[in-house]
Amino acid sequence: MSVDTEHRLGELLEDSSPPFEKVMSCVFGIQDHETRTYLALCDRPGSTVDELAAALERDRSTVNRSVATLHERGLARRERRLLDGGGYVYQYTAVALPEAKALLHEALEAWTATVHDVIDEFDGERARTGPPTEKHGRT
């Protein structure tokens, strides 16, 4: 877990009633603007980067990075559409909200299981003796 993700998880835990967007950003390790892009895609399935950039009033390159991240995380699907004059354009569609929620639940359950394992496996020995140290000597 990166320092940024750990910091965001701390922020999330401090909020007794975090907004969905904050939960999504934290759990998937994405930026808030990427979560906003996902939500915009929910409202505008089949959008191109240019269409999303206009709707979000964001720079095209920022939106392009956002949809690439969402695609990598499994939160958006990409389809190539051929243009009449030649060439192609990618159209993006968000995975359905119920599917995204299921992914959120799975990720949180996996994390919770890991934390439970850490708790269960802790025997207190390291706490009493401190972390193992390496002995350095000359040979």
N, C-alpha and C positions, 0 to 999 in steps of 0.2 A: 504494500500500500504506500503510495507516495505521500510526501509531507503535505502536499496540497489536499489530497483526498482525506488524510487524517484530520487536517484542520477543518475541512468542510464537514466531516462526520461529527467533530466536536461541536460545530455550530448547530448542526441538525439536532444533536442530542440535547442541547441547551434550550431548544424551542419546544415547548410542550405541545404545540399544535402547528407543526411546520406546514407551509403550503405545499401542494402537490409538486409544483415546479422545483422547489428546493430539494424535496426528496428525490425526484427524478435526477436532478443534476448530481447530487451526492452519490446515489447508488450506482449510476452508470458512469460516474467519473467524467461527466461532460460539463461544459461551461453553461452558464445561465442563458447565453444567447443561442446556444445549440438547443437547449430545451425550448426556447421561444420558437426556433425554427421548426422543431418537431411539431409543436402545437399549431403553427401556421400551416404546416403540411397536412395536418388533420383536417383543417378547414378547406384546403386547396389541393386535393389529390391530383396527381399528374402534372404538377407545376415544374417549370424549368427554373434554373438558377436565376435567370433574369426576372422572371415573374415573382419569385420569392423575394429577391432583392428589392423590387419595387414595393411589394406588400409590406415588407418589414422595415423599409426605409434604411437599408443597410448597404454597404459596399458589396459589389458582386463577388469579389474575391473572398470576403469574410463569409458570405452565404455559401459559396462553393466549398470552403473548408468545413463549414457546419454540416452540410449535407453529406460530405465525404465521411465525416466522423459518425454521423447518424447511420449511414450505410454500413460502416465498419462494425458498429455496435449492434447491428441487426434491428435498428429502429426505423429504417427507411428502406424502401425498395427502389431500384433504379431500372428504368426501361429505356432502351434506345429507340428513338423514333426517326425514321428517314424523312428528310425534308424534300419537298417537291423539286426544288431547284438543285438538288444534290446535297450531299453532306447529311449530317444527323445532329440531333440534340438529345440530351438526356432529360427524361421526365422523372420526377421523384414523387413517391407516395409514402406517407407514414404507415407503419404497421398499425393495425387497428388498436385503439386504446385498450380494449380488453386484453389483447396480446401483450402490449407494453406493460400493463398492470401485472400480468402473469409473470413476465420477465423480472419485474421489480420484486415480486414476492419470492421468486426462486432465488434471486441474488441475495436478498435479505435472509432467507432461510439458510442458505449455504454459509453466509457470514455468521449467523447465530450459532449454527452447528459447530463451526470452527471455534468460536469463543467458548462454547460449552466444553469442547474437548480440551482447550487450554486450561480451563478451570478444573476440570476433572483430573487432568494429568498432573497438575501442580501438586508436588508433595511437600513443599515448604523447605526442602533441603537447600536449594539455591538461595532462598531468602535469608537463611541463617548463616550460610557460609559465604555468600556473595558470589559473583560470577566467577567462572573458572579463569585462572590466570595462566599465562604461558611463562615458563621459566626460561630466561635468556641467560646464557652463559657462554663463556669462550671455550672453544674447543681446540 
